[in-house]
């Protein structure tokens, strides 16, 4: 029992923001004294993905940092007198109960809506550096607001609970508005084909020769859409993944002018791409002929961000591309996207090991054993393993010792819009 209490005490040190119940008396006095009460609701539910994928310890560390960011708003984004609470100990939901008057005037609904928008932008920008290495895209902190008028006939707790419920509802409405704004912007990018392609070389570790390039997508420069994680997160949320994927494929092929005849072009695509009527038959043949691209130079990287529901139907479609001359690669092996089932069913020519497995592999025996197992499987399938995201000489050396021959990453070259001269 003593151990359990000590454990709880250690966990509670991560919770810098008091719970709602701890501050209820002060909140009630705000309501009574000011005859009304305004609140902002902050929903950080997206960060729970960190706990699912990286465990409790990492989640608590991130939660601690997020609470620090929220507390830093006092005296800056909100007043020092405002009350910041969590819905419960360890919760990812927070409320800011606002003092009634700001700048010696009544605080109206327009003011609180403006404050809500400002807090939302500030939090998302401030918390992104904290969560990016785990979530990649923005943490998507949702903020809502509400106001309640004091009614002496009704219990203060009930009025405050209603205030909190309304703020949560408004958060969902604000989230919907932002999603529709993002959808409109992404639709505009797709229709205008305002997508850029950069290329990262894939090299042979034994002699640093380039064997091919992976085509990577970027949105317009100097916009949030330049970040591919944000771009594809928005596409996923707005049900535009297929539309974005097909324009990315088209632009990648169009921008591959200058690719040498002995180099492979690794082309990312969703499983649904193989059913795209404009990516097969006479249309595809004519398109590749116009671009002077040999199908034998193309490797389709299957990025399993959407489920393959019917493997028999999918393999049938893949066989068509194999007959045309395309090779198949399974991407993100080990990241939780591509499963062993995908590898076994598709029998790919290439297996790409995700950056999360490659990172610090020189220091991690378990990761080394995992890559050895993947290499053993690939050898039995006559597939070639490619290590993604190599950044250090030690990682490269360890991969070479294990028997990995092909790799890509910042150690060798950053993605570029131009193909470097290479034999």
C-alpha positions in Angstrom: 0.0 0.0 0.0 2.9 2.3 0.8 4.4 1.6 -2.6 1.1 2.6 -4.3 0.8 5.8 -2.4 4.4 6.7 -3.3 3.7 6.0 -6.9 0.6 8.3 -6.9 2.7 11.0 -5.2 5.3 10.7 -7.9 2.6 10.9 -10.6 0.9 13.9 -9.0 4.1 15.9 -9.2 3.5 16.0 -13.0 0.2 17.8 -12.5 1.0 21.5 -12.0 -2.5 22.8 -12.6 -5.0 22.3 -9.7 -8.2 20.4 -10.3 -11.6 22.0 -10.7 -12.7 20.7 -7.3 -9.7 22.2 -5.6 -10.7 25.7 -6.8 -14.5 25.4 -6.7 -14.9 27.9 -3.8 -12.9 30.6 -5.5 -14.8 30.0 -8.8 -18.2 30.2 -7.1 -17.2 33.5 -5.5 -16.2 34.8 -9.0 -19.7 34.0 -10.2 -21.6 35.6 -7.3 -19.4 38.7 -7.0 -19.4 39.5 -10.7 -23.1 38.4 -11.4 -21.8 36.4 -14.3 -18.9 34.1 -15.2 -16.9 33.5 -18.4 -14.8 30.5 -19.2 -12.4 29.2 -21.8 -12.2 25.4 -22.3 -8.9 23.9 -23.5 -9.1 20.4 -25.0 -5.7 18.6 -25.4 -7.1 15.2 -26.1 -4.8 14.7 -29.2 -1.8 14.2 -26.8 -3.4 11.0 -25.5 -1.9 9.4 -28.7 1.5 9.9 -27.1 0.4 7.6 -24.2 -0.9 5.0 -26.6 2.3 4.8 -28.6 5.1 5.8 -26.2 3.8 4.9 -22.8 2.8 6.5 -19.5 6.2 8.0 -18.6 6.5 9.9 -21.9 2.9 11.0 -21.7 3.3 12.5 -18.2 6.4 14.3 -19.3 4.6 15.9 -22.2 1.6 16.7 -20.1 3.8 18.4 -17.6 5.3 20.6 -20.3 1.9 21.4 -21.7 0.7 22.5 -18.3 3.7 24.7 -18.0 2.8 26.3 -21.3 -0.8 26.9 -20.2 0.3 28.4 -16.9 2.7 30.7 -18.7 -0.3 32.4 -20.2 -1.2 34.0 -16.9 -0.1 37.6 -17.0 0.5 37.4 -20.7 -2.4 36.0 -22.7 -4.9 36.1 -19.7 -4.9 38.0 -16.5 -3.1 36.9 -13.4 -6.4 36.9 -11.5 -8.0 34.4 -13.9 -8.3 30.8 -12.5 -6.8 28.0 -14.4 -7.9 24.4 -13.5 -7.9 20.9 -15.0 -11.2 19.0 -15.1 -9.5 16.4 -12.8 -6.1 15.3 -11.6 -4.1 14.2 -14.6 -6.7 15.3 -17.1 -5.9 16.7 -20.6 -8.8 19.1 -20.3 -8.5 22.5 -18.8 -10.7 25.6 -18.0 -9.7 29.2 -17.5 -12.4 31.1 -15.5 -12.1 34.7 -16.4 -12.3 37.7 -14.1 -15.3 39.9 -15.1 -13.8 43.2 -16.3 -10.9 43.7 -18.6 -9.5 47.1 -19.4 -12.1 48.8 -17.2 -15.1 47.9 -19.4 -17.6 45.1 -19.7 -16.3 41.9 -21.2 -18.7 41.0 -24.0 -19.2 37.9 -26.2 -17.2 39.5 -29.1 -14.3 40.0 -26.7 -14.3 36.5 -25.4 -14.6 35.0 -29.0 -11.6 37.1 -30.0 -9.7 35.9 -26.9 -10.7 32.3 -27.7 -9.2 32.6 -31.2 -6.0 34.2 -29.9 -5.5 31.6 -27.2 -6.1 28.8 -29.7 -3.5 30.1 -32.0 -1.0 30.8 -29.2 -1.4 27.4 -27.6 -1.1 25.4 -30.9 2.0 27.3 -31.9 3.6 27.1 -28.4 2.8 23.4 -27.8 3.8 22.2 -31.3 7.6 22.1 -30.4 6.7 20.1 -27.3 4.7 17.4 -29.1 6.1 17.4 -32.7 8.6 14.6 -32.3 5.8 12.4 -31.1 2.7 13.6 -33.1 4.6 15.1 -36.1 1.8 17.4 -37.0 0.1 20.1 -34.9 -1.2 19.0 -31.5 -4.7 20.5 -32.5 -5.6 22.1 -29.2 -9.3 22.9 -29.3 -10.5 26.0 -27.4 -14.2 26.9 -26.7 -15.8 29.6 -24.6 -19.1 30.3 -22.8 -20.7 32.8 -20.4 -23.3 32.1 -17.6 -25.3 34.7 -15.7 -25.7 34.3 -11.9 -29.2 33.2 -10.9 -29.7 33.2 -7.1 -32.5 30.5 -7.4 -30.0 28.0 -8.8 -27.1 26.4 -7.1 -23.7 27.9 -8.1 -22.3 24.4 -8.9 -25.1 23.7 -11.4 -24.6 27.1 -13.1 -20.8 26.4 -13.3 -21.4 22.9 -14.7 -23.7 24.4 -17.4 -21.0 27.0 -18.2 -18.4 24.2 -18.7 -20.8 22.1 -20.8 -21.5 25.1 -23.1 -17.8 25.9 -23.4 -17.2 22.3 -24.5 -20.0 22.5 -27.1 -18.5 25.7 -28.4 -15.1 24.0 -28.7 -16.7 21.5 -31.0 -18.2 24.3 -33.1 -14.9 26.1 -33.2 -13.2 22.8 -34.3 -15.7 22.4 -37.1 -15.1 25.9 -38.3 -11.3 25.4 -38.4 -11.8 22.1 -40.2 -13.9 23.7 -42.9 -11.4 26.5 -43.3 -8.6 23.9 -43.7 -10.7 21.9 -46.1 -11.3 24.9 -48.3 -7.6 25.8 -48.4 -6.6 22.2 -49.2 -9.2 22.0 -51.9 -7.8 25.1 -53.4 -4.2 23.7 -53.3 -5.4 20.5 -55.0 -7.4 22.3 -57.7 -4.5 24.7 -58.4 -2.0 21.8 -58.2 0.0 24.0 -55.8 2.0 21.0 -54.6 5.8 20.8 -54.7 8.0 17.7 -55.1 11.4 17.3 -53.5 13.7 14.2 -54.0 15.8 12.4 -51.5 18.5 10.0 -52.7 18.6 6.4 -51.7 22.3 5.3 -51.5 24.3 2.1 -51.4 26.1 2.0 -48.0 29.1 0.1 -49.4 30.1 2.8 -51.9 27.6 5.7 -51.5 26.4 5.3 -55.0 22.8 6.6 -55.6 20.4 3.9 -56.8 17.3 6.1 -56.9 15.2 8.8 -55.3 12.1 9.0 -53.2 9.7 11.7 -54.3 8.4 13.6 -51.3 5.6 16.1 -51.2 5.6 19.7 -49.8 2.9 22.3 -49.8 3.5 26.0 -50.7 6.7 27.5 -49.1 6.3 29.7 -46.0 2.9 28.2 -45.2 1.9 25.6 -42.6 1.1 23.3 -45.5 4.8 23.1 -46.3 5.0 20.6 -43.5 3.9 17.3 -45.1 2.7 15.9 -41.7 0.3 18.9 -41.4 -0.7 18.6 -45.0 -1.7 14.9 -44.8 -3.2 15.3 -41.3 -5.6 17.9 -42.7 -6.3 15.7 -45.8 -7.1 12.8 -43.5 -9.4 14.9 -41.3 -11.2 16.4 -44.2 -11.6 13.2 -46.2 -9.3 14.4 -49.0 -6.6 11.8 -48.8 -7.3 10.2 -52.2 -7.6 13.6 -53.9 -4.3 14.8 -52.4 -2.5 11.5 -53.0 -3.3 11.5 -56.7 -2.1 15.1 -57.3 1.1 14.2 -55.4 1.7 11.3 -57.7 1.0 13.3 -60.8 3.3 16.2 -59.7 6.1 13.7 -58.6 6.1 12.1 -62.1 6.0 15.5 -63.8 8.9 16.8 -61.7 11.0 13.7 -62.3 12.5 15.2 -65.5 16.3 14.7 -65.3 16.1 11.3 -63.6 18.8 9.1 -65.1 17.8 5.9 -66.8 19.6 3.7 -64.2 17.9 5.4 -61.2 14.7 4.2 -59.6 11.9 6.7 -58.7 10.2 5.7 -55.4 6.6 7.0 -55.5 4.5 7.1 -52.4 0.8 6.1 -52.8 -2.1 5.0 -50.7 -3.6 1.6 -51.2 -6.6 3.2 -53.0 -4.3 4.6 -55.6 -4.1 1.2 -57.4 -7.8 1.5 -58.2 -7.5 5.1 -59.6 -8.9 4.9 -63.3 -6.5 7.6 -64.3 -3.5 5.7 -63.0 -3.7 2.7 -65.3 -4.3 1.4 -68.8 -3.9 3.7 -71.8 -4.0 6.9 -69.7 -1.0 5.8 -67.6 0.9 4.5 -70.6 0.4 7.8 -72.5 1.3 9.9 -69.5 4.6 8.0 -68.9 5.5 8.1 -72.6 4.9 11.9 -72.6 7.2 12.3 -69.7 9.7 9.8 -71.1 9.7 7.7 -68.0 10.3 4.0 -68.2 7.8 2.0 -66.0 10.7 -0.3 -65.0 12.2 2.7 -63.1 9.2 3.3 -60.9 8.8 1.8 -57.4 5.3 2.2 -55.8 5.7 2.7 -52.1 2.5 1.5 -50.4 1.9 3.8 -47.5 -0.7 2.0 -45.4 -2.4 5.0 -43.8 -5.7 3.5 -44.9 -6.6 -0.1 -44.4 -6.3 -2.7 -47.1 -9.7 -4.3 -46.6 -9.6 -6.9 -49.3 -6.1 -8.3 -49.9 -7.2 -10.5 -52.8 -8.6 -7.5 -54.7 -5.6 -5.4 -53.8 -3.1 -8.0 -54.9 -4.9 -8.3 -58.2 -4.5 -4.6 -58.8 -0.9 -4.7 -57.7 -0.2 -7.5 -60.2 -1.4 -5.2 -63.0 1.4 -2.7 -62.0 3.9 -5.4 -61.7 3.0 -6.6 -65.2 3.5 -3.0 -66.5 7.0 -3.0 -65.0 6.5 -1.2 -61.7 8.2 -2.6 -58.5 6.5 -2.5 -55.2 7.8 -1.3 -51.8 6.2 -1.5 -48.4 6.9 1.7 -46.5 7.2 2.5 -42.8 8.0 -1.0 -41.7 8.0 -1.0 -37.9 6.1 2.2 -37.4 2.7 0.7 -36.8 1.4 1.6 -40.3 2.7 -1.3 -42.4 2.0 -4.7 -40.8 3.7 -8.1 -41.3 0.5 -9.1 -43.0 1.0 -6.5 -45.7 4.6 -7.7 -46.3 3.7 -11.3 -46.4 0.6 -10.8 -48.7 2.2 -8.4 -51.1 5.7 -10.0 -51.4 7.3 -6.6 -52.2 10.6 -6.0 -54.0 11.6 -3.5 -51.3 10.9 -3.1 -47.6 11.6 0.3 -46.1 12.4 0.4 -42.4 10.8 3.3 -40.6 12.9 6.1 -39.1 11.7 5.3 -35.6 13.5 1.9 -35.7 16.6 3.4 -37.3 17.0 6.2 -34.8 19.9 5.5 -32.4 20.1 1.9 -33.6 23.8 1.9 -32.7 22.7 2.2 -29.0 19.8 -0.2 -29.0 20.3 -4.0 -29.1 16.6 -4.7 -29.4 16.3 -2.5 -32.5 19.3 -4.2 -34.0 17.6 -7.6 -33.4 14.4 -6.4 -34.9 16.2 -5.2 -38.1 18.0 -8.5 -38.3 14.6 -10.3 -38.2 13.2 -8.0 -40.9 16.4 -8.7 -43.0 16.0 -12.4 -42.6 12.3 -12.2 -43.7 13.2 -10.1 -46.7 16.0 -12.5 -47.8 13.5 -15.3 -47.9 11.2 -13.2 -50.0 14.0 -11.9 -52.3 13.2 -8.3 -51.1 15.7 -5.6 -50.6 15.7 -3.7 -47.3 16.1 0.1 -47.2 16.7 2.0 -43.9 15.0 5.4 -43.7 16.1 8.4 -41.7 19.8 7.7 -41.2 21.3 10.8 -39.6 24.6 9.7 -38.0 27.7 7.8 -39.0 27.2 5.4 -36.1 23.7 4.5 -37.3 25.1 4.0 -40.8 28.0 1.9 -39.6 25.7 -0.3 -37.4 23.2 -0.8 -40.3 26.1 -1.9 -42.6 27.3 -4.3 -40.0 23.9 -5.9 -39.7 23.8 -6.4 -43.4 21.6 -3.5 -44.7 22.9 -2.3 -48.0 20.6 0.6 -49.0 19.7 3.7 -46.9 18.4 7.3 -47.1 18.5 10.1 -44.7 20.0 13.5 -43.8 23.4 12.0 -43.3 23.7 11.5 -47.1 21.5 14.4 -48.4 18.4 16.4 -47.5 15.4 16.4 -49.9 16.0 18.8 -52.9 14.0 19.9 -55.9 16.9 19.0 -58.2 18.7 15.8 -58.9 22.4 16.1 -58.0 24.9 15.0 -60.7 25.7 11.4 -60.1 27.0 8.5 -62.2 
